[in-house]
């Protein structure tokens, strides 16, 4: 699959250049003072977020990043050039962790937001800095320092306002394709959706929100069954959850309860988000009688992605939470 939401890379900042040991020499000045220049600083490794990227695929094949080393100083008080920085672009919504400690180093959620993940070493001082009244001809200089290096783990959590939650074949991808210009794969078998799909839903004048469709959940998803444990994290950043229940489900109330339990087992904070409960595939008015509201703790919205029934009502319901 082209969608990659986890990667592990090694980064090494550049080393600082060494300071120079030099003495000024020219005609009629055979014993000039020290004029060794400073070494240049090593380059940094910078990670920058971009809304133009949607996957960590580029980092799957490029595992090591090394910034440029600073150049050594020269005579005549010439400092060495700074090492070249390395900029690694990642999708907005990328979490950066230290691979050894598991500590979260940064969470890049805005476009062009960046962090210096490894700092370059400082350049060493030339011998001009060490001249004193006691030692006027210092024959030593300071070496450059090594740049920082570490292994980091990157984890992508997609940025979306609304997350679609439901069992396989509940109609999530169909709903997304109708409400937005997204073209997810749609078929009549379970787990058609294998990766998260994002779509922009427009409403009103210059207003829109981002909707995310993740692979369908099954009982035990938080333990790794199906694809749930891998993709549940992609609805952690959403502001509203839309639960989709198939009209032809054998026990809609139990299905809804199972979905709530899976979210709670994965992250109890997900149940604190506003949620809208919808029954899908209701192409006819009489379908409303097949599922009683008493099976749920809130009113249901009966949807049909085929006929467009109650889609505007769903958008209004979502809009009030956003």
N, C-alpha and C positions, 0 to 999 in steps of 0.2 A: 504494500500500500504506500502511496505517496505521502499520506498523512503521518508525520512523526511528531509525537508530543513529548518525548524524553530523549535526552542526550547527555553524554558524559565526555568532557574534554579536559585537556591539560593546557594550562596557560603559563607562560614564562615571560616576565617583563625583561627588558634589556638591562644589561650591566652598565654601570657607569664607567666612563673612560678614565684612565690613569692620569694623574697630574704629571707635568713635565719637569725634568731637572735640566735647566739651561741657564747660561750666563751671557750677559750682553757682551758682544765682541764687535768692534769696528775699528777703523784706522784711528790711531792716537788714543784709543780706549782699550788697551789690552786686558784690563782687569775691571770690566763693568760689573754691575750688580746682578743678582739673580733675576731672570725674566721668564721663568717657566710658566706656561699657561695652564689653566684648569682643564680637566677632562670634562666632556659633555655628559649630561645626565642620560640614563637609559630611557628608552621609550616605554610608555604605559600600554597595558592591554585594557581596552575599553569595550564594554558591552552596551550596545545602543538598541533601544526598542524601535520598531517600525510597524505602522499599521498596514504597510504594503505587503508584509509577509504573513503567512498563515500556518506555517509548519516549521519544524526544526530539521527538515530533511537535509539542508546543506551541511549541518554539523554531523550527520551520520558518517560521512566519508572523510571529513577533515577533523581529526581528533586532537591535533597539537598546534598551538599558536605561540609564536615567539616574536616578541617585539625587537626592534633594532637596538644594538649596543651603542653607547655613546663613544665618540672618537676621542683618542688621547689628546692632551694639550700639546702645544708646540712652543718653540722659543719665540722671543719677541712678544711675550705676553698674549699669545694667541690661544684662545680657548677652543676646545674640540666641539664639534657639532653634536647636537642632541640626537639620540637614537629615534628612529621612526616609530610612531605609535601604531598599534594594530587595533582596528575597530571591527568588532564582531557584531553583525546585525542579527537580531532575533525578533520574533513576533511580539507585539504588545500583549501583555498577559503572561510573560515568562517569569517564572520563579527561579531564583539562583540560590543553590545550597552548596556549602562546603562538603565535599564528598567524605572527608574523614570524620568530621564532628556532626554532620547533619544540620548545622546551624544555617538558618536562612540569612543570606547576605543581602539580598535585595529582591524586591518585587516590582518589576517594570510594567506599569499599566498604561502609561501615556506615550503618545507618539513623540519620538526624539528624546525621550528620557534615557539617561545613561548613567553608568557607574564605572569608575576605574577599579577593575577587579584585581589587578596586579600592578603595583607601582614600580617604575623603573628605579634602578639604583642611582644614588647621587654620584656625580663626577668627583674625582679626587682633586685636591688643591695642588697647584704647581708650587715649586720651591720659592717663588716670590713672596708667598704668604708667611714663610718661616724665617725671614731675615730679621735679626734683632741686633741690638747694639753689641751684644756679646758674640753672636754668631752671624756675621755679615755675609758669609758665603755658604748657606745651607746646601748640602749635597744630598738632600732627600726630598721626596714629595709624597703626597698622600695617594694611595691607590683608590680606584673607583670601587663602589660598593656593588654587591650583587643585587639583581632585581628580584622581586618576589615571584614565587612560583607556587602553584597549587592546582589540584584537580577539583573541578566543579561539576555539579550536576544541574542540568537545566530541565525544568518541567513546565510545559505549556498548559495553561488553563484558558480556554477561549473566553473572550470578552463578549458577553451578550446580555441584553436586558431581560429577555424572556426565555425560559427553558421548557421544552416539551418533554413530558415524562409519561411513560406508558409501557405496556407489554409489547412484544413484537407483533407487528401487523395491526396495531391499534389505529393507524391512519396518520401518524405523525409526519412522515415525509410527504404524504399527499397534501396535508394541510399547509405545510411550509411551501410547497410548490404553488399552491393556489394563492396564498397571501403575499408571496414575494416572487422575485424573478429567479430564485434558486431552482436548480434542476437536479435534485437528489434522485438516486436510483429508486424506482418504485416497482414492486412485484408482489405476487400473492403468496409469498412464502416467508417464514420467519427469518429474522436477521438479514433482511435485504440491506439495511443500513449498517455499514461496518465502521464508519468514521463519523465524527460530528459534522453536521452541515449547518451553515449559517445563511440566513436570508434577511434582507432589509424590508420591513413592512412599512409602507408609506400610508399616512393618513392625514387628513386636513391639509393645510397650506404649509408646505416646507417642514413637515413634521414626520418623524419616522422612529422606529425602534428596531433593534436587532434581535432576531429569534433564532434559537439554537435547537437543532434536532439531534439527539444522541441515540446510539443503538438501543433497542428495546431492552427493558429489564426483565429478569425472571426471578423467581424466589431463590434466595441465596446469592444474589448478584454481589452483595458486599463481601462475600467470601471468595469471589472469583468465578462464580458460575456465569456462563455466557460471556458477555463482554462488559458487564456492568461495572466491575471493580476498576477497570481501566478508564472508563469514560464518565463515571459519576462525578469525577472532579471537575468536569467541564461545565457543570451547572452550579458550582459553588459560588461563582461570581455573579450569577443572574439575580435580578431584583424581584422577579415574579415567576412562579412555576405554574404551568398549565398541565393538568392531569387529563389524559385522554383514555376513556374507557370504551371498548368496543361494544356496540349495541347487542351483538350476538354472543357476548361473554356469558358463560354458564352461571357465574356468580359474581356480578359486578361489584357488590359490596365487599366481598372477600378480596377481589382484585385490588380495589382501592386501598383496603387495609394492608395488603401485602406491599403495595408500593410505598405506603407511609412507613412501614416497618423497615424496608430496605434503605430508605433515605435516612431514617433515624439511626440505623446501625452504622451507616457510612459516616454521617456527620449530623448530629442532633440539631445543629444550627440551620440545616436546610428546612426543617419544619417550622421555623420562625418566619420564613418568607411568606408573603401573601400568595395564595394559590387560588386558581380557578379550575373547577371540575367540569369537564365536558364529556358528553356521550357522542361518539362519532358514528358515521354511516347511517344517520337518521334521514333517509331520503324522503320519507312520507310523514305527514302530521300524526297519523295514528301510532307511529313508533314511540311517541312520548309516553304512552301508557305501559310500555313494556318494562320500564325501570322506574320504580317509585323513588321519590326524593328521600323517603325515610331511611334508605340504605346509606345515606351520606349525611354529613353534618352541615352541609350548605346546599343552596339551590344549584341545580344542574343547568347547563346550557346544552341543548340538543343541536348538534352540528351535522352538516352535510357538505363535504368538500366538493361533491359532484354538482349539487344544485345551488350551492352558495348559501344555503340556509343558515341564518343566525351568525354568519361570519362577521358582519358589522357589529352585532351585539358583543361578540367576543372581543373585538378590538376596543370597543367602548369600555368593557370591563377591565381589560388590561391597562388602558390609558389612565383610568382613575388611580391605579397604583403607581404608575410612572410619573 
